[in-house]
Amino acid sequence: MTSDFAVLKDRSVLALFAARSTSLLGNAIAPIALAFTVLHLPGGSPTMLGVVLAARLLSQVTFVLLGGAIADRLPKLRVMVGADLAAGLTQGLAAVLVITGHATPWMLAGFAALAGAATALFEPASRSAMPLLVSGDDLQSANSLLKLSMRGGGILGAALGGVLVSTIGAGNTMVVPAATFTLSALLLLGVKVAHQPPPSDAPTLIRQIREGWQEFTAKQWIWVMVSQLAYVNVLLAGSFYVLGPVMADRSLGGAGAWSVVLIAQALGFIVGSVVAIKFRPRRPVRAAALLTMGFPLSVLLMAAEAPLAAIAGATFLAGIVIDVYEVLLDTALQKNVPPHALSRVMSYESLGSFALVPLGMAGAGPVADAVGVQTALYGAAALIMVAGPAVLLLRSVRTVTDVPESEAGHEAGAEAAEKSKA
């Protein structure tokens, strides 16, 4: 095995890291600037803000499968560059309208939808780009380091967004993401790919999407793990992100306490990316399934009305677990899905994992009203924790190794040949 940090010697890998981090920086700043812009426009309101944010999410969910098909038809880096430039242009035009006083909430909803479409184009290509630069044992290290750099960009953006809005105003702050997306596109031009996977020979994008579904469902462990993640995300979104602030307001001291919890989570994400560099289980999918049992640690302690320090500590640990899980699953997919179909499989994974999250957020309040907040939290935590052992009942989940299936078959054949000679 080569050094865990050997990938950092590759200029193309570094350029990809820088581009993704810069893009995430803009993605973290944009919603903060957008929120305060909408609220201060004529006709702006919390309801209208919800419409604007929903427009982006709905567009992203609608177009993500198309984004995967395009990324498997065209060179992935070119798709990423085009998506970043589109996002930068969209953000820039919205900023100009706001600064000149011509923007309306409905206009911003339209721009948010365009930004969501750009993200849908970017994500499948970006999540399948790393195997073009790195292979073998270096792939997990590269994914871990990429996750680390992206987390850093996201955290910096969240902190910087609030500072910029309070100092230069929300409208002026909207210019910053436009610049970061454009810079990300320029950085991606410095990524050199030695070889491209053969493009799909499907005659239409619709046919490509259908073929992507066939690849997604061909291996049982893939669709089972995505189904598990969809189930877990629905419960976690409602319990942690909706009911968590409710418990913070009731028993922890309010917004300041909730900020401490979110900071602990962010630190956990960063540490998790570092842990994932070294944590290399022989059966990564089995390990990932079990790791989901740690996702609701903070939810359990919030239900028990534990002290803030204990909840923050549990959230920190959950952040570590979540990041390690993401690296293990992404690496397993990259190693076991054919390169020509990887973007489409990643698009189905993204759609399956997050399309139902709004339902979890919308349903959390009514459930809590019916059974009580603490009971709802205990119930969500219990339902999440049983998901890991449940999927391990399937042999296909338990037996995926860290060796790509094609290589595993080659090794098995070689071993059999050696035994026959003996």
C-alpha positions as CSV (number, residue, x, y, z in Angstrom):
1,M,0.0,0.0,0.0
2,T,1.3,3.4,-0.9
3,S,1.4,6.3,1.5
4,D,-2.0,7.6,2.5
5,F,-1.0,11.1,1.4
6,A,0.7,10.1,-1.9
7,V,-2.2,11.3,-3.9
8,L,-1.4,14.9,-2.8
9,K,1.7,14.7,-5.1
10,D,-0.6,14.6,-8.1
11,R,-1.3,18.2,-9.4
12,S,-4.6,17.1,-11.0
13,V,-5.8,15.6,-7.7
14,L,-4.9,18.8,-5.9
15,A,-6.7,20.9,-8.6
16,L,-9.8,18.7,-8.1
17,F,-9.6,19.2,-4.4
18,A,-9.3,22.9,-4.7
19,A,-12.2,23.1,-7.2
20,R,-14.6,21.1,-5.1
21,S,-13.7,23.0,-1.9
22,T,-14.2,26.3,-3.7
23,S,-17.5,25.2,-5.1
24,L,-18.6,24.1,-1.7
25,L,-17.6,27.4,-0.2
26,G,-19.9,29.1,-2.6
27,N,-22.7,26.6,-2.0
28,A,-22.5,27.4,1.7
29,I,-22.6,31.1,1.3
30,A,-25.4,31.2,-1.3
31,P,-28.3,30.0,0.8
32,I,-27.4,32.4,3.6
33,A,-27.3,35.4,1.3
34,L,-30.4,34.2,-0.5
35,A,-32.4,33.8,2.7
36,F,-31.8,37.3,3.9
37,T,-32.3,38.8,0.5
38,V,-35.7,37.2,0.1
39,L,-36.8,38.2,3.5
40,H,-36.0,41.9,2.9
41,L,-37.5,42.2,-0.6
42,P,-40.9,43.6,-1.1
43,G,-43.3,40.6,-1.0
44,G,-40.7,38.6,0.9
45,S,-41.8,36.4,3.8
46,P,-40.9,33.1,5.5
47,T,-43.4,31.4,3.2
48,M,-41.8,32.9,0.1
49,L,-38.4,31.9,1.4
50,G,-39.7,28.4,1.7
51,V,-40.9,28.6,-2.0
52,V,-37.5,29.8,-3.1
53,L,-35.5,27.1,-1.3
54,A,-38.0,24.4,-2.4
55,A,-37.6,25.5,-6.0
56,R,-33.9,24.8,-5.8
57,L,-34.3,21.4,-4.2
58,L,-37.2,20.3,-6.5
59,S,-35.1,21.2,-9.5
60,Q,-32.1,19.3,-8.3
61,V,-34.2,16.2,-7.6
62,T,-35.9,16.5,-11.0
63,F,-32.8,16.8,-13.1
64,V,-30.2,14.6,-11.2
65,L,-30.9,11.5,-13.3
66,L,-30.5,13.6,-16.5
67,G,-27.2,14.9,-15.0
68,G,-25.9,11.3,-14.5
69,A,-26.8,10.4,-18.0
70,I,-25.0,13.4,-19.5
71,A,-21.9,12.8,-17.3
72,D,-21.7,9.2,-18.7
73,R,-22.1,10.5,-22.3
74,L,-19.6,13.4,-22.2
75,P,-16.2,13.8,-20.5
76,K,-17.0,14.3,-16.8
77,L,-14.6,17.2,-16.3
78,R,-16.2,19.1,-19.1
79,V,-19.6,18.5,-17.6
80,M,-18.3,19.8,-14.2
81,V,-16.8,22.9,-15.8
82,G,-20.1,23.6,-17.7
83,A,-22.2,23.2,-14.6
84,D,-19.9,25.5,-12.5
85,L,-20.0,28.2,-15.2
86,A,-23.8,27.9,-15.4
87,A,-24.1,28.2,-11.6
88,G,-21.7,31.2,-11.6
89,L,-23.7,32.9,-14.3
90,T,-27.0,32.2,-12.6
91,Q,-25.8,33.5,-9.3
92,G,-24.2,36.5,-10.9
93,L,-27.4,37.5,-12.7
94,A,-29.4,37.2,-9.6
95,A,-26.9,39.3,-7.7
96,V,-27.1,42.1,-10.3
97,L,-30.9,42.1,-10.1
98,V,-30.8,42.4,-6.3
99,I,-28.1,45.1,-6.2
100,T,-29.9,47.2,-8.9
101,G,-33.3,46.9,-7.1
102,H,-35.0,44.9,-9.9
103,A,-35.3,41.5,-8.2
104,T,-38.5,40.0,-6.9
105,P,-38.9,36.9,-4.8
106,W,-40.4,35.0,-7.7
107,M,-37.5,35.9,-9.9
108,L,-35.1,34.5,-7.3
109,A,-37.2,31.4,-7.1
110,G,-36.6,31.0,-10.9
111,F,-32.8,31.5,-10.4
112,A,-32.8,29.1,-7.5
113,A,-34.4,26.5,-9.8
114,L,-31.7,27.1,-12.4
115,A,-29.0,26.7,-9.7
116,G,-30.6,23.4,-8.6
117,A,-30.4,22.2,-12.2
118,A,-26.7,23.1,-12.4
119,T,-26.1,21.2,-9.1
120,A,-27.9,18.2,-10.6
121,L,-25.6,18.3,-13.5
122,F,-22.4,18.8,-11.4
123,E,-22.9,16.2,-8.6
124,P,-23.0,12.9,-10.6
125,A,-20.0,13.9,-12.6
126,S,-18.0,15.1,-9.6
127,R,-18.7,11.9,-7.5
128,S,-17.5,9.7,-10.4
129,A,-14.5,11.8,-11.3
130,M,-12.0,10.5,-8.7
131,P,-11.5,7.0,-10.3
132,L,-10.3,8.8,-13.4
133,L,-7.3,10.1,-11.4
134,V,-6.7,7.5,-8.7
135,S,-7.1,3.8,-8.4
136,G,-6.5,0.9,-6.1
137,D,-5.6,1.5,-2.4
138,D,-5.2,5.2,-3.1
139,L,-8.9,5.6,-4.0
140,Q,-10.1,5.6,-0.4
141,S,-7.4,8.0,0.7
142,A,-8.3,10.3,-2.1
143,N,-12.0,10.2,-1.2
144,S,-11.2,10.9,2.4
145,L,-8.9,13.8,1.7
146,L,-11.5,15.2,-0.8
147,K,-14.2,14.9,1.8
148,L,-11.9,16.7,4.3
149,S,-11.2,19.6,1.9
150,M,-14.9,19.9,1.0
151,R,-16.0,19.9,4.7
152,G,-13.5,22.7,5.3
153,G,-14.9,24.7,2.4
154,G,-18.4,24.2,3.6
155,I,-17.7,25.2,7.2
156,L,-15.7,28.3,6.1
157,G,-18.5,29.2,3.8
158,A,-21.2,29.0,6.5
159,A,-19.1,31.1,8.9
160,L,-18.1,33.6,6.1
161,G,-21.7,33.9,4.8
162,G,-23.0,35.3,8.1
163,V,-20.1,37.8,8.4
164,L,-20.5,39.0,4.8
165,V,-24.3,39.5,5.1
166,S,-23.9,41.5,8.3
167,T,-21.1,43.7,6.9
168,I,-21.7,44.2,3.1
169,G,-25.3,43.2,2.9
170,A,-27.1,40.2,1.4
171,G,-27.2,41.5,-2.1
172,N,-23.5,42.1,-2.3
173,T,-22.8,38.8,-0.7
174,M,-24.6,37.0,-3.6
175,V,-21.7,38.1,-5.8
176,V,-19.2,35.9,-3.8
177,P,-20.7,32.5,-4.8
178,A,-20.8,33.7,-8.4
179,A,-17.1,34.2,-8.2
180,T,-16.4,31.0,-6.4
181,F,-18.3,28.9,-8.9
182,T,-16.3,30.6,-11.7
183,L,-13.0,30.0,-9.9
184,S,-14.0,26.4,-9.5
185,A,-14.5,26.0,-13.2
186,L,-11.1,27.5,-13.9
187,L,-9.4,25.2,-11.4
188,L,-11.1,22.2,-13.1
189,L,-9.4,23.2,-16.3
190,G,-6.1,22.2,-14.6
191,V,-7.3,18.6,-14.0
192,K,-5.7,16.3,-16.6
193,V,-7.2,12.9,-17.1
194,A,-5.0,10.2,-18.6
195,H,-7.9,8.1,-19.9
196,Q,-11.6,8.5,-20.3
197,P,-14.1,5.6,-19.8
198,P,-15.9,4.7,-23.1
199,P,-19.1,6.8,-23.4
200,S,-22.5,5.1,-23.3
201,D,-23.6,4.0,-26.8
202,A,-27.3,4.5,-26.0
203,P,-29.0,6.5,-28.7
204,T,-30.9,8.8,-26.4
205,L,-30.5,10.2,-22.9
206,I,-33.8,8.4,-21.8
207,R,-32.3,5.1,-22.9
208,Q,-29.2,6.0,-20.9
209,I,-31.2,6.7,-17.8
210,R,-33.0,3.3,-18.2
211,E,-29.6,1.5,-18.6
212,G,-28.4,3.4,-15.5
213,W,-31.4,1.9,-13.6
214,Q,-30.4,-1.6,-14.8
215,E,-26.9,-1.0,-13.5
216,F,-28.2,0.3,-10.2
217,T,-30.5,-2.7,-9.6
218,A,-28.1,-5.3,-11.0
219,K,-26.2,-5.6,-7.7
220,Q,-28.5,-6.2,-4.8
221,W,-26.2,-4.6,-2.2
222,I,-26.3,-1.2,-4.0
223,W,-30.0,-0.7,-4.1
224,V,-30.4,-2.2,-0.6
225,M,-27.8,0.3,0.9
226,V,-29.4,3.2,-0.9
227,S,-32.8,2.2,0.4
228,Q,-31.4,1.9,3.9
229,L,-29.9,5.4,3.6
230,A,-33.1,6.9,2.3
231,Y,-34.9,5.4,5.3
232,V,-32.3,6.6,7.7
233,N,-32.1,10.1,6.2
234,V,-35.9,10.6,6.4
235,L,-35.9,9.8,10.1
236,L,-32.7,11.7,10.9
237,A,-33.8,14.8,9.0
238,G,-37.0,15.0,11.0
239,S,-35.6,14.1,14.4
240,F,-32.2,15.9,14.4
241,Y,-32.8,18.9,12.2
242,V,-36.4,19.7,13.0
243,L,-37.0,18.4,16.6
244,G,-33.4,19.0,17.7
245,P,-33.9,22.8,17.7
246,V,-37.2,22.3,19.6
247,M,-35.4,20.4,22.4
248,A,-32.6,23.0,22.4
249,D,-35.1,25.7,22.9
250,R,-36.9,23.8,25.6
251,S,-34.1,22.4,27.7
252,L,-30.7,23.5,26.5
253,G,-30.8,27.3,26.4
254,G,-31.9,28.1,22.9
255,A,-30.1,29.1,19.7
256,G,-26.7,29.4,21.3
257,A,-26.9,25.9,22.6
258,W,-28.0,24.6,19.1
259,S,-25.0,26.4,17.6
260,V,-22.7,24.5,19.9
261,V,-24.3,21.2,18.7
262,L,-23.9,22.1,15.1
263,I,-20.3,23.2,15.6
264,A,-19.6,19.8,17.3
265,Q,-21.2,18.1,14.3
266,A,-19.0,20.0,11.9
267,L,-15.9,19.1,13.8
268,G,-17.0,15.5,13.8
269,F,-17.3,15.6,10.0
270,I,-13.7,16.9,9.8
271,V,-12.3,14.3,12.1
272,G,-14.3,11.6,10.3
273,S,-12.6,12.4,7.1
274,V,-9.2,11.9,8.7
275,V,-10.3,8.7,10.4
276,A,-11.6,7.4,7.0
277,I,-8.0,7.6,5.6
278,K,-6.9,4.9,7.9
279,F,-10.0,2.9,8.6
280,R,-10.0,0.2,5.8
281,P,-12.2,-2.7,6.7
282,R,-12.0,-5.8,4.6
283,R,-15.7,-5.7,4.1
284,P,-16.5,-1.9,3.7
285,V,-20.2,-2.2,2.9
286,R,-20.8,-4.4,6.0
287,A,-19.0,-1.8,8.1
288,A,-20.9,1.1,6.5
289,A,-24.2,-0.7,7.3
290,L,-23.2,-1.1,11.0
291,L,-22.0,2.5,11.2
292,T,-25.5,3.8,10.6
293,M,-26.3,2.6,14.1
294,G,-24.2,5.5,15.4
295,F,-26.1,8.2,13.4
296,P,-28.8,8.9,16.1
297,L,-26.5,9.1,19.1
298,S,-27.3,12.8,19.7
299,V,-31.0,12.1,19.0
300,L,-31.1,9.6,21.9
301,L,-29.4,12.0,24.3
302,M,-31.7,14.9,23.3
303,A,-34.7,12.7,24.0
304,A,-33.2,11.9,27.5
305,E,-32.7,15.6,28.1
306,A,-29.0,15.1,28.7
307,P,-26.7,18.0,29.4
308,L,-25.5,20.1,26.5
309,A,-21.9,18.8,26.8
310,A,-23.1,15.2,26.5
311,I,-25.3,16.0,23.5
312,A,-22.5,18.0,21.8
313,G,-20.1,15.0,22.4
314,A,-22.6,12.6,21.0
315,T,-23.1,14.8,17.9
316,F,-19.3,15.0,17.4
317,L,-19.1,11.2,17.4
318,A,-22.1,10.9,15.1
319,G,-20.4,13.4,12.7
320,I,-17.3,11.1,12.7
321,V,-19.4,8.1,11.9
322,I,-21.4,9.8,9.2
323,D,-18.3,10.9,7.3
324,V,-16.6,7.5,7.5
325,Y,-19.8,5.9,6.3
326,E,-19.9,8.3,3.2
327,V,-16.3,7.6,2.3
328,L,-16.7,3.8,2.6
329,L,-19.9,3.7,0.5
330,D,-18.6,6.1,-2.2
331,T,-15.4,4.1,-2.5
332,A,-17.3,0.8,-2.7
333,L,-19.5,2.2,-5.5
334,Q,-16.5,3.6,-7.4
335,K,-14.7,0.3,-7.2
336,N,-17.6,-2.0,-8.2
337,V,-19.6,-0.1,-10.7
338,P,-18.4,-0.1,-14.3
339,P,-16.8,3.3,-15.1
340,H,-19.1,3.9,-18.1
341,A,-22.2,3.8,-15.8
342,L,-20.8,5.2,-12.6
343,S,-22.3,8.7,-13.0
344,R,-25.8,7.3,-13.6
345,V,-25.5,5.0,-10.6
346,M,-24.3,7.9,-8.4
347,S,-27.3,9.9,-9.7
348,Y,-29.7,7.2,-8.6
349,E,-27.9,7.0,-5.2
350,S,-28.3,10.7,-4.8
351,L,-32.0,10.7,-5.8
352,G,-32.8,7.7,-3.6
353,S,-30.9,9.0,-0.6
354,F,-32.3,12.5,-0.4
355,A,-35.5,12.8,-2.4
356,L,-37.7,11.8,0.6
357,V,-35.9,14.1,3.1
358,P,-38.5,16.9,2.8
359,L,-41.1,14.3,3.9
360,G,-39.2,13.6,7.0
361,M,-38.9,17.3,7.8
362,A,-42.6,17.9,7.1
363,G,-43.7,14.9,9.1
364,A,-41.7,15.5,12.2
365,G,-43.9,18.2,13.6
366,P,-47.2,16.3,13.3
367,V,-45.7,13.2,14.8
368,A,-44.3,15.1,17.7
369,D,-47.6,16.8,18.2
370,A,-49.3,13.4,18.3
371,V,-46.9,11.5,20.6
372,G,-44.7,14.1,22.2
373,V,-41.3,15.4,21.2
374,Q,-39.3,13.0,23.4
375,T,-41.3,10.0,22.3
376,A,-40.8,10.9,18.7
377,L,-37.0,11.3,19.2
378,Y,-36.8,7.9,21.0
379,G,-38.8,6.3,18.2
380,A,-36.7,7.8,15.4
381,A,-33.5,6.7,17.1
382,A,-34.7,3.2,17.6
383,L,-35.9,2.9,14.0
384,I,-32.6,4.1,12.7
385,M,-30.6,1.8,14.8
386,V,-32.4,-1.4,13.7
387,A,-31.7,-0.6,10.0
388,G,-28.0,-1.6,10.1
389,P,-28.6,-5.1,11.5
390,A,-31.6,-5.5,9.2
391,V,-29.7,-5.1,5.9
392,L,-26.9,-7.4,7.2
393,L,-29.4,-10.3,6.9
394,L,-28.6,-10.1,3.2
395,R,-25.5,-12.0,2.1
396,S,-24.8,-9.5,-0.7
397,V,-24.3,-6.7,1.8
398,R,-22.1,-8.7,4.1
399,T,-19.7,-10.1,1.5
400,V,-18.7,-7.0,-0.6
401,T,-14.9,-6.7,-0.1
402,D,-12.5,-3.8,-0.6
403,V,-11.2,-5.5,-3.8
404,P,-13.2,-4.7,-7.0
405,E,-15.4,-7.6,-8.1
406,S,-13.4,-7.9,-11.4
407,E,-10.1,-8.1,-9.5
408,A,-11.6,-10.5,-6.9
409,G,-12.7,-12.8,-9.7
410,H,-9.2,-12.6,-11.2
411,E,-7.6,-13.4,-7.9
412,A,-9.9,-16.3,-7.2
413,G,-9.1,-17.7,-10.6
414,A,-5.4,-17.4,-10.1
415,E,-5.7,-19.1,-6.7
416,A,-7.7,-22.0,-8.2
417,A,-5.1,-22.4,-11.0
418,E,-2.3,-22.5,-8.4
419,K,-4.1,-25.2,-6.4
420,S,-4.7,-27.3,-9.6
421,K,-1.0,-27.2,-10.4
422,A,-0.2,-28.3,-6.9
